[in-house]
C-alpha cells in the first residue's frame, strides 16, 4: 500500500511539474510591446534583477505592466522552474488575505475544517508577486516583514513556524514614501522591499509605443476571435495617438476589445471610437517648415524625434490642474495672427507651457515635472532640448 501511494504521489508530482512548466511557458509568451527609450531602460533593469533573488519593488501607475515586468524577472531567473504566485493585496479583506498568504491549520477558526497551505509555502522555490502592496494592513505588514527577515511563515493556528525559500516581488501605484510619512506603511518593510527598485513608465512617456501596442492587441484579439484582422483609418489612428491614455496599456487593451466587438466592417473609423476618444484634441501644426518634419510632427526634426507622435498640451499635462493648460492655450488663442494654436509651432507651445510651470513652481524642476505628469529626467531633457535655462 505504501509503495502504491508513493508511486501515485510521484506521478502526481511529475504531472504538477509538467503543468507548472507549461504554464510558465504560456506566461513567458505575454510580451511587453514597445521600443521606446523609457520602456527599454525599464526592461534592461528588470533583466539585470533576474540575476539575484533579492526583493524587488515595482512602482508605476495602474495599467503600466507591473505584473508583466515581474514575470520577466521570474522567467529569466534561476527560479523560472518554480512557481510564480500572484496575490492582489487590495482585492480581499485583511483576515482573508492573511489566510491566503500564510495558510491555516484545521480548527484555527470557525469554518477551518482542514489545513490550508498558504501562498508563501506553495511558492517555495519560486516567486511571490504581491500586487498593490501599499494597501496591505499594518498588522499584516509585520508578518511579511518577518518573512523577509527570517524566511519563516507561521500558519494561522499553528504553534510552529516553517522555513520557505521564496523571492518577493511587490508592486504598487501608491506613493509609499508619503504613506510612510502618514503612518500607513511600515518604514522597515519599505526598505526591505525596495532593495531593487523598478519604475514602469506610463504610456504618455512612451508615445512611440502607442501604434505598435494598438497593432499588437488588434492582431492578437482578432486571432483569438477568429475574425479577419481589422485596420485603423488614418483619422482614427490620429485620435488614438492624441488620446492621453490615463489608464495606460490596460485602457488600450480594453478599448481594442470594445472596437472588435462593435465594429462590423474591416476598418475602424473615428465614428466607431467612444466619444471621449473620438473627441480627443488633435493639434493642427502650421506645416512642415514649422517643426522641421511632416504635418503630424513625426519627422526627424519634430520635437519628439523620429517616429514619435506629438503630444497635445493636455498630454504633456498628465494630471496637472486644468487651469495650467487653459492658461497656456488661452495665451495661444490671443496670438496676433488670430489663428489660435495653429499660429504656434510645437516648440513654441511646449516652451510656453514649460515656462509657465517653472514660473508657477519658482523653478523647482521636481514640482514642475510632477505637474506635467512626467518624471524629472524627462522634463529636464525637454528643457535642455528647448533651450530653457534659469536666468542667473
C-alpha positions in Angstrom: 0.0 0.0 0.0 2.8 2.4 1.0 4.6 1.7 -2.3 1.5 2.3 -4.3 0.9 5.6 -2.6 4.5 6.6 -3.2 4.2 5.8 -6.9 0.9 7.7 -7.1 2.4 10.7 -5.4 5.4 10.6 -7.8 3.1 10.5 -10.8 1.1 13.5 -9.4 4.3 15.4 -8.6 5.6 14.9 -12.2 2.2 15.9 -13.6 2.2 19.0 -11.5 5.7 20.0 -12.6 4.7 19.5 -16.2 1.7 21.7 -15.8 3.7 24.3 -14.0 6.3 24.3 -16.7 3.6 24.6 -19.4 2.0 27.4 -17.6 5.4 29.2 -17.2 5.9 29.0 -21.0 2.4 30.5 -21.6 3.2 33.3 -19.2 6.5 33.9 -20.8 4.7 34.4 -24.1 2.9 37.5 -22.8 5.1 40.2 -24.4 5.9 43.7 -23.3 5.5 45.6 -26.5 7.4 48.7 -27.3 10.9 50.1 -28.2 10.8 53.5 -26.5 13.8 54.5 -24.5 11.8 54.6 -21.3 10.5 51.1 -21.7 13.8 49.8 -22.9 15.6 51.1 -19.8 12.9 49.5 -17.5 13.3 46.1 -19.2 17.1 46.3 -19.1 16.8 46.9 -15.4 14.3 44.1 -14.9 16.6 41.6 -16.7 19.5 42.6 -14.6 17.4 42.0 -11.4 16.8 38.4 -12.6 20.4 37.5 -11.7 19.7 37.6 -8.0 16.9 36.7 -5.6 16.7 40.0 -3.7 13.3 41.6 -3.2 12.0 43.9 -6.0 9.6 46.9 -5.6 7.9 47.8 -8.9 6.2 51.2 -9.0 4.0 52.8 -11.6 0.5 53.8 -12.5 -2.3 51.3 -12.9 -2.1 49.5 -16.2 1.6 50.1 -17.0 2.5 46.4 -16.9 3.9 45.9 -13.4 2.9 42.2 -13.3 4.4 41.5 -16.7 7.7 43.0 -15.5 7.6 40.7 -12.5 7.0 37.8 -14.9 10.0 38.8 -16.9 12.2 38.8 -13.8 10.9 35.4 -12.7 11.2 33.8 -16.1 14.8 34.9 -16.6 15.9 34.0 -13.1 17.1 30.7 -11.7 13.7 30.3 -10.1 11.9 30.1 -13.5 11.2 26.3 -13.0 9.5 27.1 -9.7 6.0 28.6 -9.1 5.1 32.2 -9.9 2.2 33.0 -7.5 0.2 36.3 -7.6 -1.8 37.9 -4.9 -3.6 41.3 -5.1 -3.4 42.8 -1.6 -6.3 45.1 -2.1 -8.8 42.6 -3.6 -9.8 40.8 -0.4 -10.3 41.7 3.3 -7.3 41.7 5.7 -8.2 38.5 7.6 -8.8 36.6 4.4 -5.6 37.9 2.9 -3.6 36.6 5.9 -5.0 33.1 5.5 -4.3 33.2 1.7 -0.7 34.3 2.2 0.2 32.2 5.3 -2.3 29.4 5.3 -4.0 28.0 8.4 -4.4 24.8 10.4 -7.6 22.8 10.9 -9.7 24.4 13.8 -7.8 27.7 13.6 -11.2 29.5 13.3 -14.8 28.7 12.6 -15.1 27.0 9.2 -11.4 25.9 9.1 -12.3 22.2 8.7 -9.0 21.3 7.1 -5.4 22.5 6.7 -4.7 25.1 4.0 -1.3 25.8 2.5 -0.6 29.5 2.2 0.8 31.2 -0.9 4.3 31.6 0.5 4.6 27.9 1.2 3.0 26.9 -2.1 5.6 29.1 -3.9 8.6 27.5 -2.2 11.5 27.6 -4.6 9.8 30.2 -6.8 8.5 33.8 -6.7 5.5 35.5 -5.0 4.2 38.7 -6.6 2.4 41.0 -4.2 0.3 43.5 -6.2 -0.9 46.7 -4.6 1.3 46.0 -1.5 0.6 49.6 -0.4 -2.9 48.7 0.5 -1.8 46.0 3.0 -2.9 46.4 6.6 -0.2 47.3 9.1 -0.7 44.1 11.1 -0.1 42.0 8.0 2.9 44.1 7.0 4.6 43.0 10.2 4.2 39.3 9.2 5.5 39.9 5.7 8.5 41.7 7.3 9.2 38.7 9.4 9.2 36.5 6.3 11.6 38.9 4.6 13.9 38.9 7.6 13.9 35.2 8.6 12.3 33.4 5.6 9.8 32.0 8.1 6.0 31.7 7.9 3.6 30.7 10.7 0.2 29.5 9.5 -2.9 30.6 11.5 -3.5 28.2 14.4 0.0 26.6 14.1 2.4 26.6 17.0 5.4 26.1 14.8 7.0 28.2 12.0 8.0 26.9 8.6 11.1 27.9 6.6 10.4 28.8 3.0 12.6 29.8 0.1 10.7 32.4 -1.9 11.5 35.6 -3.7 9.2 38.6 -3.1 8.4 41.0 -5.9 6.0 43.7 -4.7 4.2 46.4 -6.8 2.2 49.5 -6.0 0.7 52.5 -7.7 0.8 54.5 -4.5 3.4 56.8 -3.2 4.9 54.7 -0.4 7.1 57.5 0.9 4.1 59.6 1.5 2.3 56.5 3.0 5.2 56.1 5.4 5.0 59.8 6.4 1.3 59.4 7.1 1.9 56.2 9.2 0.1 53.9 6.8 3.1 51.9 5.7 6.0 50.5 7.8 9.3 52.1 7.1 11.3 49.0 7.8 9.1 47.0 5.4 9.6 49.6 2.7 13.4 49.3 2.9 13.2 45.5 2.9 11.1 45.5 -0.3 12.9 48.4 -2.0 16.2 46.6 -2.4 15.8 46.6 -6.1 13.5 49.4 -7.3 11.9 49.3 -10.7 9.7 52.0 -12.2 7.3 51.2 -15.1 6.7 54.4 -17.2 3.2 55.5 -18.1 2.1 55.3 -21.8 2.2 59.1 -22.1 6.0 59.0 -21.5 6.4 56.4 -24.3 4.3 57.8 -27.3 6.4 55.8 -29.8 4.8 52.6 -28.4 1.2 53.6 -29.0 0.9 52.4 -32.6 2.9 49.1 -32.0 0.7 48.4 -29.0 -2.5 49.0 -31.0 -1.3 46.7 -33.8 -0.4 44.0 -31.3 -3.7 44.0 -29.5 -5.7 44.1 -32.8 -3.7 41.2 -34.2 -3.8 39.1 -31.0 -7.6 39.6 -30.3 -8.6 39.1 -34.0 -6.7 35.8 -33.9 -8.5 34.8 -30.7 -11.9 35.7 -32.1 -11.2 34.0 -35.4 -12.1 37.1 -37.4 -10.3 39.0 -40.2 -7.8 41.5 -39.0 -9.2 45.0 -38.8 -7.4 48.1 -39.7 -7.5 51.7 -38.3 -8.3 54.5 -40.6 -5.7 57.4 -40.6 -8.3 59.7 -38.9 -9.0 57.1 -36.1 -5.3 56.5 -35.6 -4.8 60.2 -35.3 -7.3 60.4 -32.5 -5.9 57.4 -30.8 -2.4 58.8 -30.8 -3.7 62.1 -29.4 -5.6 60.3 -26.6 -3.9 60.8 -23.2 -4.3 57.1 -22.1 -4.7 57.8 -18.4 -5.5 54.1 -17.9 -2.3 53.2 -19.8 -1.9 49.9 -21.6 -4.8 48.3 -19.8 -7.1 51.0 -21.1 -5.9 50.4 -24.6 -6.3 46.7 -24.4 -9.9 47.1 -23.3 -10.6 49.7 -25.9 -9.4 47.3 -28.7 -11.7 44.6 -27.3 -14.6 47.0 -27.5 -13.8 48.1 -31.1 -13.5 44.5 -32.3 -16.9 43.8 -30.7 -18.9 46.7 -32.1 -17.2 47.4 -35.5 -18.8 45.1 -38.2 -16.6 46.2 -41.1 -12.9 45.7 -41.6 -11.9 49.3 -40.9 -12.2 51.2 -37.6 -13.1 54.9 -38.2 -13.5 57.9 -36.0 -17.2 57.3 -35.7 -16.6 53.9 -34.2 -14.5 55.3 -31.3 -16.0 56.0 -27.9 -16.9 59.8 -27.6 -14.1 60.5 -25.1 -11.6 59.2 -27.6 -13.2 60.4 -30.8 -13.3 64.0 -29.4 -9.6 63.9 -28.4 -7.9 67.2 -29.3 -5.6 66.7 -32.3 -3.5 69.9 -32.6 -3.0 71.3 -36.0 0.6 72.2 -37.0 1.2 75.1 -39.5 3.2 73.0 -41.8 6.4 71.1 -42.5 8.6 74.1 -42.0 7.4 74.9 -38.6 8.5 71.7 -36.9 11.1 70.6 -39.4 9.1 67.4 -40.0 5.9 66.3 -41.7 2.4 67.7 -41.0 1.9 65.4 -38.0 5.2 66.2 -36.3 6.6 62.7 -36.8 9.6 63.7 -38.9 13.2 63.7 -37.8 13.1 67.4 -36.8 9.9 67.2 -34.8 10.0 68.0 -31.1 9.6 64.3 -30.2 12.1 62.8 -32.6 11.6 60.3 -35.4 8.6 58.0 -35.3 7.0 59.7 -32.2 3.5 61.1 -32.3 3.4 64.7 -30.9 1.6 65.2 -27.6 -1.0 67.9 -27.1 -0.8 70.3 -24.2 -3.2 68.1 -22.3 -1.0 65.1 -23.0 2.0 66.9 -21.6 0.0 68.0 -18.6 -1.0 64.5 -17.5 -2.8 65.0 -14.2 -1.8 68.7 -14.0 -4.5 71.1 -12.9 -6.8 72.1 -15.8 -6.1 75.8 -15.1 -2.5 75.4 -16.1 -3.4 74.1 -19.6 -6.2 76.6 -20.0 -3.8 79.4 -19.3 -1.3 78.3 -22.0 -3.9 77.6 -24.6 -5.6 80.9 -23.8 -2.3 82.8 -24.5 -2.1 81.0 -27.8 -5.6 81.9 -28.8 -4.7 85.6 -28.2 -1.9 85.5 -30.6 -1.6 88.5 -33.0 -2.3 86.5 -36.2 -5.7 85.3 -34.9 -5.1 81.7 -35.8 -5.1 80.3 -32.2 -3.0 77.2 -31.6 -2.2 76.9 -35.3 -0.2 80.1 -35.1 2.3 78.3 -32.7 4.9 75.7 -33.6 5.2 72.7 -31.4 8.4 74.0 -29.8 6.8 77.4 -29.1 3.7 75.8 -27.5 5.8 73.4 -25.4 8.2 76.1 -24.4 5.3 78.4 -23.2 3.8 75.5 -21.2 7.2 74.6 -19.6 7.9 78.2 -18.7 4.6 78.6 -17.1 5.1 75.5 -14.9 8.6 76.7 -14.0 7.3 80.2 -13.0 4.5 78.7 -11.0 6.9 76.4 -9.1 9.6 79.1 -8.8 11.9 76.9 -10.9 11.5 73.8 -8.8 12.2 71.2 -11.5 10.8 68.3 -9.5 7.5 70.0 -8.8 7.2 71.2 -12.4 7.8 67.7 -13.7 5.1 66.4 -11.3 2.6 68.9 -12.6 3.4 68.0 -16.1 2.8 64.3 -15.4 6.3 63.2 -16.3 9.4 62.1 -14.4 12.1 64.7 -13.6 14.7 63.4 -16.0 12.2 63.5 -18.9 11.2 67.1 -18.0 14.8 68.1 -17.6 15.8 66.7 -21.0 12.9 68.6 -22.6 14.1 71.9 -21.1 17.6 71.3 -22.5 16.1 70.5 -25.9 14.0 73.7 -25.9 17.0 75.8 -24.7 15.3 76.8 -21.5 17.7 77.7 -18.7 17.3 79.7 -15.5 18.5 83.3 -15.7 21.4 83.8 -13.4 
